[in-house]
Amino acid sequence: MKYNFVAPCHFGLEKTLSFEIKRIGGENVEVNDGRVFFSGDARVCAAANISLSVAERVCVVLGRFRAESFDELFDSILKLPLSEFIGKNDAFPNSGHTLNSKLSSVPACQKMIKKAMAVNLGKAYGVNVLPEDGKICKIRFSIMKNELTLMLDTSGNGLHKRGYRPESNAAPIRETLAAGIVDIARVRAGDSVVDPFCGSGTILIESVFKALNIAPGLSRHFAGEHMKFLPESAWKAAREEARSKIVTDGEFAARGYDIDGECVKLTLENAKRAGVEKYIRAEKRDIRDFEKPQDKCKFITNPPYGERMLEISEARELYRAMGERLLPLRDSSLFVITPDKEFESIFGQKCVKNRKLYNGMMMCRLYSYF
């Protein structure tokens, strides 16, 4: 049976996400700002959770309709086949957001959605009161320009939680954003990746995943594994397929450096948790003492931002030191994400391309040098 799904992502990574969805067999792909809609069967849902590197989560679309009033919202939800997805004893809490819509109060929308779903399911199961003492089916909603999308979350914890980073340093980059940058850098088996500000090692680990085609969700579990319409066989097939695609004979090297010895230690610990420690080396080193590798490599980094870890002037001193230590790049390439609009002039060279990306709520640019 085919279902409709939606996967949100960081703004700027929609193209990467749509490509990944098509690669796992997703159909009818529709790209919106910050999310991608698609369709597929239970195996596609399982594969999406296990294999998508830049999606934040995967949700079943229970319904999409206009709702300019609570009456419209209520009546539309009554028509949905909710009992196909939510059991008689399942709990179904909801959360969401509303933007540029007549229904602007999130708490009021939550209350009405809950009421409408309870009436719908009560009729389907022939009861007046739903116990909600079974498994939790997390419901999410978005109302944008008066169009409501009602969703069932099949992921549980966000997909950025790969399982290898229980701890992080003061200014981490989310795994899904790191994976997107690595994809833009076109990291492949045989490459050498260097991060002069490795922090907790996220960029390095995601680089190994990308180069060797390791599905980022292989080592974790998902809420959908307990949903009746997503059979165990679908998850088993998706995991077996993902494992079969891992490049086991590929050569790859990732090197990380950081001025903080604790960050170096954390990078190595996280690499071990991720099962990729043999591909990653890390050592304590100040960017001012950095020695550029003689071999061709891809520098990918998320340097400290003035807004959080350092004063802006101190952060810019690091950017200046980067230019002194890395330029000229010659055959190597460089990808830097930063919110500093003056980066190019401080670094000492204009980039070939820059694109807007968001790190959390912070608008940044990815500066690419080839």
Secondary structure as GFF3:
##gff-version 3
##sequence-region A 1 370
A	DSSP	beta_strand	3	8	.	.	.	ID=ss1
A	DSSP	alpha_helix	14	23	.	.	.	ID=ss2
A	DSSP	beta_strand	27	32	.	.	.	ID=ss3
A	DSSP	beta_strand	35	40	.	.	.	ID=ss4
A	DSSP	alpha_helix	42	51	.	.	.	ID=ss5
A	DSSP	beta_strand	59	66	.	.	.	ID=ss6
A	DSSP	alpha_helix	70	78	.	.	.	ID=ss7
A	DSSP	three_ten_helix	82	84	.	.	.	ID=ss8
A	DSSP	beta_strand	94	99	.	.	.	ID=ss9
A	DSSP	alpha_helix	106	125	.	.	.	ID=ss10
A	DSSP	beta_strand	139	144	.	.	.	ID=ss11
A	DSSP	beta_strand	147	153	.	.	.	ID=ss12
A	DSSP	alpha_helix	175	184	.	.	.	ID=ss13
A	DSSP	beta_strand	192	195	.	.	.	ID=ss14
A	DSSP	alpha_helix	202	211	.	.	.	ID=ss15
A	DSSP	three_ten_helix	223	226	.	.	.	ID=ss16
A	DSSP	alpha_helix	232	244	.	.	.	ID=ss17
A	DSSP	beta_strand	253	258	.	.	.	ID=ss18
A	DSSP	alpha_helix	261	274	.	.	.	ID=ss19
A	DSSP	three_ten_helix	277	279	.	.	.	ID=ss20
A	DSSP	beta_strand	280	284	.	.	.	ID=ss21
A	DSSP	three_ten_helix	287	289	.	.	.	ID=ss22
A	DSSP	beta_strand	298	301	.	.	.	ID=ss23
A	DSSP	alpha_helix	312	326	.	.	.	ID=ss24
A	DSSP	beta_strand	333	338	.	.	.	ID=ss25
A	DSSP	alpha_helix	343	347	.	.	.	ID=ss26
A	DSSP	beta_strand	353	359	.	.	.	ID=ss27
A	DSSP	beta_strand	362	369	.	.	.	ID=ss28
###
